[in-house]
């Protein structure tokens, strides 16, 4: 366990500066988007009331309440608000590959020192896997923490007659990318994050196959992905996307979860096998 903790700390420190930068950028841009959006809606309301000679109550009766989920869609705020989310996701996906390949860079490749450490090589694998997962969950937690701050900003700018506060849960249920990052229901959480973690394990497996077999590994990766594609098609053959399916939705969801466990477990076992037996120093 001590060796794993040291490797985890080592891996997290290597990406810490970029990660903190992504978090600061996310906070700054999303709070700016809510501020701009709230002011935009306030200006629009004032202009409409001036042109039509409405009172606040009359404007509210015509347009309804303004809510927090309206803020990202004022003008070009979608880019400001959702841009950092997509940027952070993209950077994490790229780093999920780079976290392995960077160890082979340079003349004195660090991977050989890591592989010769007097500890189980599985510690190295899980340190890299947990690093990516912690960074991902950290960004999700940041989104949850930001929502109350965004509510306060909107509430401080917009009159109470125009603005209706909604709970964090209701805001996250709104159909945006946030509903995928923070699923409102436990079954969706297990399914989405199960797929995400499985995808990460599959990516690690493909990288280790390439590192183990080099050029031949590319062919093995194609075969491996073809097998996974065949397994992934099973829920669709069961009628996952059809209303007239012979199977109940619960049975299809159960099949999806079963496939996730099989693919994740099989890929994890094969990755550790490659790391122990095929990658030598």
MIGU-402052 format. One record per residue (C-alpha): residue number from 1; residue in three letters; chain; x, y negated, z. Coordinates in Angstrom, 1 decimal. Layout:
% residues N
SITE pami vonu torvo     px     py     pz
SITE  NUM  ALA     A      X      Y      Z
...
This chain:
% residues 281
SITE pami vonu torvo     px     py     pz
SITE    1  UNK     A    0.0    0.0    0.0
SITE    2  UNK     A    2.8   -2.4    0.8
SITE    3  UNK     A    4.4   -1.8   -2.7
SITE    4  UNK     A    1.0   -2.5   -4.3
SITE    5  UNK     A    0.5   -5.8   -2.3
SITE    6  UNK     A    4.0   -7.0   -3.3
SITE    7  UNK     A    3.4   -6.2   -7.0
SITE    8  UNK     A   -0.1   -7.9   -6.8
SITE    9  UNK     A    1.5  -11.0   -5.3
SITE   10  UNK     A    4.2  -11.0   -8.0
SITE   11  UNK     A    1.6  -10.7  -10.8
SITE   12  UNK     A   -0.6  -13.4   -9.4
SITE   13  UNK     A    2.2  -15.8   -8.9
SITE   14  UNK     A    3.2  -15.5  -12.6
SITE   15  UNK     A   -0.1  -16.9  -13.7
SITE   16  UNK     A   -1.0  -19.1  -10.8
SITE   17  UNK     A    0.0  -22.4  -12.4
SITE   18  UNK     A   -2.1  -21.8  -15.5
SITE   19  UNK     A   -5.0  -20.5  -13.4
SITE   20  UNK     A   -5.0  -23.6  -11.1
SITE   21  UNK     A   -4.9  -25.8  -14.2
SITE   22  UNK     A   -7.9  -24.0  -15.7
SITE   23  UNK     A   -9.8  -24.4  -12.4
SITE   24  UNK     A   -9.0  -28.1  -12.1
SITE   25  UNK     A  -10.0  -28.6  -15.8
SITE   26  UNK     A  -13.3  -26.8  -15.2
SITE   27  UNK     A  -14.2  -28.8  -12.2
SITE   28  UNK     A  -13.3  -32.1  -13.8
SITE   29  UNK     A  -15.1  -31.5  -17.1
SITE   30  UNK     A  -18.3  -29.9  -15.6
SITE   31  UNK     A  -18.8  -32.7  -13.0
SITE   32  UNK     A  -18.2  -35.2  -15.7
SITE   33  UNK     A  -20.7  -33.5  -18.0
SITE   34  UNK     A  -23.4  -33.6  -15.2
SITE   35  UNK     A  -22.6  -37.3  -14.5
SITE   36  UNK     A  -22.8  -38.3  -18.2
SITE   37  UNK     A  -26.0  -36.2  -18.6
SITE   38  UNK     A  -27.7  -37.7  -15.6
SITE   39  UNK     A  -26.9  -41.2  -16.7
SITE   40  UNK     A  -28.1  -40.4  -20.3
SITE   41  UNK     A  -31.5  -39.2  -19.0
SITE   42  UNK     A  -31.8  -42.2  -16.8
SITE   43  UNK     A  -31.0  -44.6  -19.7
SITE   44  UNK     A  -33.5  -42.7  -21.9
SITE   45  UNK     A  -36.2  -43.0  -19.2
SITE   46  UNK     A  -35.5  -46.7  -18.7
SITE   47  UNK     A  -35.7  -47.3  -22.5
SITE   48  UNK     A  -38.9  -45.3  -22.9
SITE   49  UNK     A  -40.5  -47.2  -19.9
SITE   50  UNK     A  -39.4  -50.5  -21.4
SITE   51  UNK     A  -40.7  -49.8  -24.9
SITE   52  UNK     A  -44.0  -48.3  -23.8
SITE   53  UNK     A  -44.4  -50.4  -20.7
SITE   54  UNK     A  -44.7  -47.3  -18.5
SITE   55  UNK     A  -44.3  -46.9  -14.8
SITE   56  UNK     A  -42.1  -44.2  -13.4
SITE   57  UNK     A  -45.3  -42.2  -12.7
SITE   58  UNK     A  -46.5  -42.6  -16.2
SITE   59  UNK     A  -43.2  -41.5  -17.7
SITE   60  UNK     A  -43.1  -38.5  -15.4
SITE   61  UNK     A  -46.7  -37.5  -16.5
SITE   62  UNK     A  -45.6  -37.6  -20.1
SITE   63  UNK     A  -42.2  -36.0  -20.0
SITE   64  UNK     A  -42.2  -33.9  -16.8
SITE   65  UNK     A  -39.4  -33.6  -14.4
SITE   66  UNK     A  -35.7  -33.7  -15.2
SITE   67  UNK     A  -33.8  -30.7  -13.8
SITE   68  UNK     A  -30.1  -29.9  -13.4
SITE   69  UNK     A  -30.3  -27.4  -16.4
SITE   70  UNK     A  -31.1  -30.4  -18.6
SITE   71  UNK     A  -27.7  -32.1  -17.9
SITE   72  UNK     A  -25.5  -29.9  -20.2
SITE   73  UNK     A  -27.8  -30.6  -23.2
SITE   74  UNK     A  -27.7  -34.4  -23.1
SITE   75  UNK     A  -25.8  -35.6  -26.2
SITE   76  UNK     A  -22.6  -33.5  -26.6
SITE   77  UNK     A  -22.4  -32.4  -23.0
SITE   78  UNK     A  -22.6  -28.7  -24.0
SITE   79  UNK     A  -19.0  -28.9  -25.1
SITE   80  UNK     A  -17.9  -30.6  -21.8
SITE   81  UNK     A  -19.9  -28.2  -19.6
SITE   82  UNK     A  -19.5  -24.8  -21.3
SITE   83  UNK     A  -16.2  -25.5  -23.1
SITE   84  UNK     A  -14.1  -24.8  -19.9
SITE   85  UNK     A  -15.9  -21.6  -19.4
SITE   86  UNK     A  -15.1  -20.3  -22.9
SITE   87  UNK     A  -11.6  -21.6  -22.7
SITE   88  UNK     A  -10.9  -19.9  -19.3
SITE   89  UNK     A  -12.5  -16.6  -20.6
SITE   90  UNK     A  -10.3  -16.8  -23.8
SITE   91  UNK     A   -7.1  -17.5  -21.8
SITE   92  UNK     A   -7.8  -14.6  -19.5
SITE   93  UNK     A   -8.4  -12.3  -22.4
SITE   94  UNK     A   -5.1  -13.3  -24.0
SITE   95  UNK     A   -3.3  -12.9  -20.7
SITE   96  UNK     A   -4.8   -9.5  -20.3
SITE   97  UNK     A   -2.6   -8.5  -23.2
SITE   98  UNK     A    0.3  -10.7  -22.3
SITE   99  UNK     A    0.4   -9.4  -18.7
SITE  100  UNK     A    1.9   -6.2  -20.2
SITE  101  UNK     A    3.8   -7.4  -23.2
SITE  102  UNK     A    5.6  -10.2  -21.3
SITE  103  UNK     A    7.4   -7.5  -19.3
SITE  104  UNK     A    9.1   -6.2  -22.5
SITE  105  UNK     A   10.2   -9.6  -23.7
SITE  106  UNK     A   13.9  -10.7  -23.7
SITE  107  UNK     A   17.1   -8.8  -23.4
SITE  108  UNK     A   16.8   -7.9  -19.7
SITE  109  UNK     A   13.2   -6.6  -19.9
SITE  110  UNK     A   11.6   -6.8  -16.5
SITE  111  UNK     A    9.4   -3.7  -17.1
SITE  112  UNK     A   12.4   -1.4  -16.7
SITE  113  UNK     A   13.1   -2.9  -13.2
SITE  114  UNK     A    9.4   -2.5  -12.3
SITE  115  UNK     A    9.3    1.1  -13.5
SITE  116  UNK     A   12.4    2.1  -11.5
SITE  117  UNK     A   11.0    0.8   -8.2
SITE  118  UNK     A   10.8    3.5   -5.6
SITE  119  UNK     A    7.0    3.6   -5.6
SITE  120  UNK     A    4.2    5.2   -7.6
SITE  121  UNK     A    3.9    3.7  -11.1
SITE  122  UNK     A    0.1    3.6  -10.6
SITE  123  UNK     A    0.8    0.6   -8.2
SITE  124  UNK     A    2.1   -1.4  -11.2
SITE  125  UNK     A   -1.0   -0.6  -13.3
SITE  126  UNK     A   -3.5   -1.4  -10.5
SITE  127  UNK     A   -1.6   -4.6   -9.6
SITE  128  UNK     A   -2.1   -5.9  -13.2
SITE  129  UNK     A   -5.7   -4.7  -13.3
SITE  130  UNK     A   -6.7   -6.2  -10.0
SITE  131  UNK     A   -4.9   -9.5  -10.9
SITE  132  UNK     A   -7.1  -10.0  -13.9
SITE  133  UNK     A  -10.2   -9.0  -12.0
SITE  134  UNK     A   -9.4  -11.4   -9.1
SITE  135  UNK     A   -8.8  -14.3  -11.5
SITE  136  UNK     A  -12.1  -13.5  -13.3
SITE  137  UNK     A  -14.1  -13.3  -10.1
SITE  138  UNK     A  -12.4  -16.5   -8.9
SITE  139  UNK     A  -13.7  -18.4  -11.9
SITE  140  UNK     A  -17.2  -17.0  -11.4
SITE  141  UNK     A  -17.1  -18.0   -7.7
SITE  142  UNK     A  -16.0  -21.5   -8.8
SITE  143  UNK     A  -19.1  -21.7  -11.0
SITE  144  UNK     A  -21.3  -20.8   -8.0
SITE  145  UNK     A  -19.6  -23.4   -5.8
SITE  146  UNK     A  -19.9  -26.1   -8.4
SITE  147  UNK     A  -23.7  -25.9   -8.7
SITE  148  UNK     A  -24.5  -27.6   -5.3
SITE  149  UNK     A  -22.0  -30.3   -6.1
SITE  150  UNK     A  -23.6  -30.9   -9.5
SITE  151  UNK     A  -27.0  -31.0   -7.8
SITE  152  UNK     A  -25.8  -33.7   -5.5
SITE  153  UNK     A  -24.4  -35.8   -8.4
SITE  154  UNK     A  -27.7  -35.5  -10.4
SITE  155  UNK     A  -29.8  -36.3   -7.3
SITE  156  UNK     A  -27.7  -39.4   -6.5
SITE  157  UNK     A  -28.1  -40.8  -10.0
SITE  158  UNK     A  -31.7  -40.0  -10.9
SITE  159  UNK     A  -34.8  -41.3   -9.0
SITE  160  UNK     A  -36.7  -38.8   -7.0
SITE  161  UNK     A  -39.8  -39.5   -9.1
SITE  162  UNK     A  -38.0  -38.1  -12.2
SITE  163  UNK     A  -35.7  -35.5  -10.8
SITE  164  UNK     A  -36.7  -32.1   -9.4
SITE  165  UNK     A  -34.2  -30.1   -7.4
SITE  166  UNK     A  -33.9  -26.4   -8.2
SITE  167  UNK     A  -32.1  -23.7   -6.2
SITE  168  UNK     A  -28.8  -22.3   -7.2
SITE  169  UNK     A  -30.5  -19.0   -7.9
SITE  170  UNK     A  -33.0  -20.6  -10.3
SITE  171  UNK     A  -30.3  -22.6  -12.1
SITE  172  UNK     A  -28.2  -19.5  -12.7
SITE  173  UNK     A  -31.3  -17.6  -14.0
SITE  174  UNK     A  -31.6  -20.2  -16.8
SITE  175  UNK     A  -30.7  -18.5  -20.2
SITE  176  UNK     A  -27.1  -19.7  -20.7
SITE  177  UNK     A  -23.7  -18.1  -20.4
SITE  178  UNK     A  -24.0  -18.6  -16.7
SITE  179  UNK     A  -26.7  -15.9  -16.6
SITE  180  UNK     A  -24.1  -13.5  -17.9
SITE  181  UNK     A  -21.3  -14.6  -15.5
SITE  182  UNK     A  -23.7  -14.5  -12.5
SITE  183  UNK     A  -26.5  -12.1  -13.3
SITE  184  UNK     A  -29.5  -12.7  -11.1
SITE  185  UNK     A  -30.4   -9.1  -10.6
SITE  186  UNK     A  -28.2   -6.3   -9.2
SITE  187  UNK     A  -28.8   -3.9  -12.0
SITE  188  UNK     A  -27.6   -6.5  -14.5
SITE  189  UNK     A  -24.6   -7.3  -12.3
SITE  190  UNK     A  -23.6   -3.7  -12.3
SITE  191  UNK     A  -24.1   -3.3  -16.0
SITE  192  UNK     A  -22.4   -6.5  -17.1
SITE  193  UNK     A  -19.4   -6.2  -14.8
SITE  194  UNK     A  -19.2   -2.5  -15.4
SITE  195  UNK     A  -18.9   -3.2  -19.1
SITE  196  UNK     A  -16.3   -5.9  -18.5
SITE  197  UNK     A  -14.1   -3.8  -16.2
SITE  198  UNK     A  -14.4   -0.9  -18.6
SITE  199  UNK     A  -13.4   -3.1  -21.5
SITE  200  UNK     A  -10.3   -4.3  -19.6
SITE  201  UNK     A   -9.3   -0.7  -18.8
SITE  202  UNK     A   -9.8    0.2  -22.5
SITE  203  UNK     A   -7.6   -2.7  -23.5
SITE  204  UNK     A   -4.9   -1.6  -21.0
SITE  205  UNK     A   -5.1    1.9  -22.4
SITE  206  UNK     A   -4.7    0.7  -26.0
SITE  207  UNK     A   -1.6   -1.4  -25.0
SITE  208  UNK     A    0.0    1.5  -23.2
SITE  209  UNK     A   -0.6    3.8  -26.2
SITE  210  UNK     A    1.1    1.3  -28.4
SITE  211  UNK     A    4.0    1.0  -25.9
SITE  212  UNK     A    4.3    4.8  -25.6
SITE  213  UNK     A    4.1    5.8  -29.3
SITE  214  UNK     A    5.0    2.5  -31.1
SITE  215  UNK     A    3.9    2.7  -34.7
SITE  216  UNK     A    2.2    6.1  -34.3
SITE  217  UNK     A    0.4    4.6  -31.4
SITE  218  UNK     A   -1.6    2.3  -33.7
SITE  219  UNK     A   -3.1    5.4  -35.3
SITE  220  UNK     A   -3.9    6.9  -31.9
SITE  221  UNK     A   -5.6    3.6  -30.9
SITE  222  UNK     A   -7.8    3.6  -34.0
SITE  223  UNK     A   -8.8    7.2  -33.2
SITE  224  UNK     A   -9.4    6.3  -29.6
SITE  225  UNK     A  -11.6    3.3  -30.4
SITE  226  UNK     A  -13.5    5.5  -32.9
SITE  227  UNK     A  -14.3    8.0  -30.2
SITE  228  UNK     A  -15.4    5.1  -27.8
SITE  229  UNK     A  -17.6    3.6  -30.6
SITE  230  UNK     A  -19.3    7.0  -31.0
SITE  231  UNK     A  -20.0    7.2  -27.2
SITE  232  UNK     A  -21.2    3.6  -27.1
SITE  233  UNK     A  -23.7    4.3  -29.9
SITE  234  UNK     A  -25.5    6.9  -27.7
SITE  235  UNK     A  -27.8    4.3  -25.9
SITE  236  UNK     A  -28.8    2.9  -29.3
SITE  237  UNK     A  -29.6    6.3  -30.6
SITE  238  UNK     A  -31.7    6.8  -27.4
SITE  239  UNK     A  -33.7    3.6  -28.4
SITE  240  UNK     A  -32.0    1.0  -26.3
SITE  241  UNK     A  -33.1   -1.8  -28.6
SITE  242  UNK     A  -36.5   -0.3  -29.5
SITE  243  UNK     A  -39.8   -0.7  -27.7
SITE  244  UNK     A  -41.1    2.7  -29.0
SITE  245  UNK     A  -38.2    4.7  -27.5
SITE  246  UNK     A  -38.9    8.3  -26.3
SITE  247  UNK     A  -36.8    7.6  -23.2
SITE  248  UNK     A  -37.8    5.4  -20.3
SITE  249  UNK     A  -35.8    2.2  -19.8
SITE  250  UNK     A  -34.4    3.5  -16.5
SITE  251  UNK     A  -33.2    6.6  -18.3
SITE  252  UNK     A  -31.4    4.6  -20.9
SITE  253  UNK     A  -29.8    2.3  -18.3
SITE  254  UNK     A  -28.7    5.4  -16.4
SITE  255  UNK     A  -27.1    6.8  -19.6
SITE  256  UNK     A  -25.3    3.4  -20.1
SITE  257  UNK     A  -24.0    3.6  -16.5
SITE  258  UNK     A  -22.9    7.2  -17.0
SITE  259  UNK     A  -21.1    6.3  -20.2
SITE  260  UNK     A  -19.3    3.4  -18.4
SITE  261  UNK     A  -18.1    5.8  -15.7
SITE  262  UNK     A  -17.0    8.4  -18.2
SITE  263  UNK     A  -15.1    5.9  -20.5
SITE  264  UNK     A  -13.6    4.0  -17.6
SITE  265  UNK     A  -12.6    7.1  -15.7
SITE  266  UNK     A  -11.2    8.8  -18.8
SITE  267  UNK     A   -9.3    5.7  -20.0
SITE  268  UNK     A   -7.9    5.1  -16.5
SITE  269  UNK     A   -6.7    8.7  -16.2
SITE  270  UNK     A   -5.0    8.5  -19.6
SITE  271  UNK     A   -3.4    5.1  -18.9
SITE  272  UNK     A   -1.8    6.5  -15.7
SITE  273  UNK     A   -0.7    9.6  -17.6
SITE  274  UNK     A    1.1    7.4  -20.2
SITE  275  UNK     A    2.6    5.2  -17.6
SITE  276  UNK     A    4.0    8.2  -15.6
SITE  277  UNK     A    5.0   10.6  -18.4
SITE  278  UNK     A    5.4    8.7  -21.7
SITE  279  UNK     A    7.0    5.3  -20.9
SITE  280  UNK     A   10.6    6.0  -19.9
SITE  281  UNK     A   13.4    3.7  -18.8
